Structure formats: structure tokens, C-alpha cells
Amino acid sequence: MAFSDNLQQLPAVSHLAGLQLTDATGAVVATIENKPGQAGSLAVYASLANASGVIDAEAASRGLDIYAEHTVDARANPGKHPNIDRLITLIAEGGQWQVKLLPA
């Protein structure tokens, strides 16, 4: 399926202003906001962390599947899709991120 189709299957994120990813030391790795150009990634990352509040390599792999054709483009053009690049790096390096949801 295409990313747009996958996105429609994810829970809504209208109740969120964004989310923060933190590493094992508690440092903020990234913030994804609920705004044009990031709302789709917010939905992906929020859904990956929904059950456990963390994103690990297994969840990151599911995320790459959700991004579908954008994952192919990200692999061909590193830096073009930073939210996908971040998942690719997590898979390669291991570890996990804690996810803090930011209410709207």
C-alpha cells in the first residue's frame, strides 16, 4: 500500500501538538510537531509508540513499512526525509527512544 493509504489506517493525532523523542540519557533527539509537512510523521511515530511508549528497532522497521514509497526515496536520497532517516539509523545502530506525547 501507499503511504497515504497506510496513513488513513493510523489513529488520529488531532489531540496532539507533537511529540518528543528522548534517548537513554533523557536528551531530546527530535521533536515532531502537528503541522503541515510533519503531521503524517507525527501519526506514524505516535502509532509506533502507542503500546509501550518507546520506539525500538522492531518498531522502526514497522515505521519504514508504513512510510512505503517514501522509504525507498529516503534510502536513495539520504537527508531528504529526516524522520525516515532517523528510523533507518535506529535500526542500524540499535537502542530505543522514549516517546513523550505533547497534548494540543
C-alpha positions in Angstrom: 0.0 0.0 0.0 1.0 3.6 -0.5 1.9 5.9 2.4 -1.3 7.8 2.0 -3.3 4.6 2.4 -1.3 3.5 5.4 -1.7 6.9 7.0 -5.5 6.6 6.9 -5.3 3.4 8.9 -3.4 5.1 11.8 -5.1 6.7 14.8 -5.9 10.4 14.6 -3.4 12.8 16.1 -5.6 15.9 16.2 -5.4 15.8 20.1 -1.6 16.2 19.9 0.6 19.3 19.5 3.5 17.0 18.8 5.9 14.5 20.4 9.4 14.4 21.6 11.9 11.5 21.3 14.4 11.1 24.0 17.5 8.9 24.2 18.6 6.7 27.1 20.1 9.8 28.9 16.9 11.7 28.6 18.2 14.1 25.9 15.7 15.2 23.3 16.7 13.6 20.0 13.9 15.1 18.0 10.6 16.9 18.2 7.8 16.2 15.6 5.1 18.8 15.5 1.5 18.6 14.4 1.8 21.0 11.5 1.8 20.7 7.7 4.7 18.6 6.5 5.1 16.8 9.8 1.6 15.7 10.7 2.0 12.4 8.8 5.2 11.6 10.6 3.6 12.5 13.9 0.9 9.9 13.2 3.5 7.3 12.3 5.7 7.9 15.3 2.7 8.1 17.7 1.3 4.8 16.5 4.7 3.1 16.8 5.0 4.1 20.4 1.3 3.7 21.3 1.6 0.4 23.1 4.8 0.7 25.1 5.8 4.4 24.9 9.1 3.5 23.2 10.3 3.1 19.7 13.0 0.4 19.2 14.5 -1.2 16.1 11.4 -3.5 15.6 9.0 -0.6 15.8 11.3 1.4 13.5 11.1 -1.4 10.9 7.3 -1.2 11.1 7.5 2.5 10.6 9.6 2.0 7.4 6.8 -0.2 6.1 4.2 2.4 6.9 6.2 5.1 5.0 6.1 2.8 2.0 7.3 4.6 -1.2 8.9 7.4 0.9 11.2 4.8 2.5 12.5 3.9 -1.0 13.1 7.6 -1.7 14.8 8.2 1.6 17.2 5.3 1.1 18.0 6.7 -2.4 18.3 10.3 -1.1 19.7 10.5 2.4 18.8 13.7 4.2 15.6 14.3 2.1 13.3 12.6 4.7 14.8 13.2 8.2 12.0 11.4 10.0 12.6 8.3 7.9 16.4 8.6 8.1 16.1 8.6 11.9 14.3 5.2 11.8 16.9 3.8 9.4 19.6 4.9 11.8 17.9 3.4 14.8 17.6 0.1 13.1 21.3 0.2 12.1 22.6 1.4 15.5 20.1 -0.2 17.8 18.8 1.3 21.0 15.5 2.9 21.6 13.7 6.2 22.2 11.2 7.1 24.8 8.3 9.0 23.3 6.6 11.9 25.1 3.3 12.9 23.6 2.6 16.6 23.8 -1.1 17.4 24.1 -2.7 20.1 22.0 
